[in-house]
Amino acid sequence: MKAKILSAVCFAALAVSPSVWGMDMGENHSHAKGTVVSEHTIHATGTIKAIAENHESVRIFHNPIPELQWSSMVMPFDVNDHELTHSLSVGDRVDFEFIQKEGKNIIVRMKKQ
């Protein structure tokens, strides 16, 4: 009987979704939830992976950002000035600066490398 109960408990623990434990198992991540919000400008570099049709956001594979203890990954960024993205294409390497405000990462400056 104890073995059946133990087996049921183990199965239940394995069946719990990773999201319950606060783990994101996808390839794309957002750090906004788990980091301290910073309104100072943060510098980063990366590669454009997608540009929203309305130019309000981009997905960037960014290099590590030691200031925030972020590893390299693909994540979305809002864009403060939509003109910043008009000269860019998917695959372009960029230098960019962003702020963290109201749970969002907002690019305020960006240029092609």
C-alpha positions, 0 to 999 in steps of 0.5 A: 500500500505504501508503495502505491501511495509513494508512486502516486505522489511521485507521479503527481509531482512529475505531472505538475506543469513546469510553469507552476515551479516558475520555469519557462521551458520555451526557447523565447524568454522575457526577463521583465517579471523576475528582475528589478525594474530599471529606468536607466538606459541599458546597452546591448547588442544582438541580431534582429529575429523579427520586426512587427508589421506595425514597427511597435516591437522587435524580437532580438537574439541579444548577447549576454547583458551582464548588468542585468545578469541575463544570458543570451536569448531571443526576447521581445522588445517594444520600440519607443520610436517606430522610425528606429526599425524602418531601416532594419531587416531580419538578420541585421546585427544591432547595437541598442539601448533600452529601459525597463518600465512598467514590466516592459523592455523598451528600446530607446536607441538602436543602430545597425552594426 
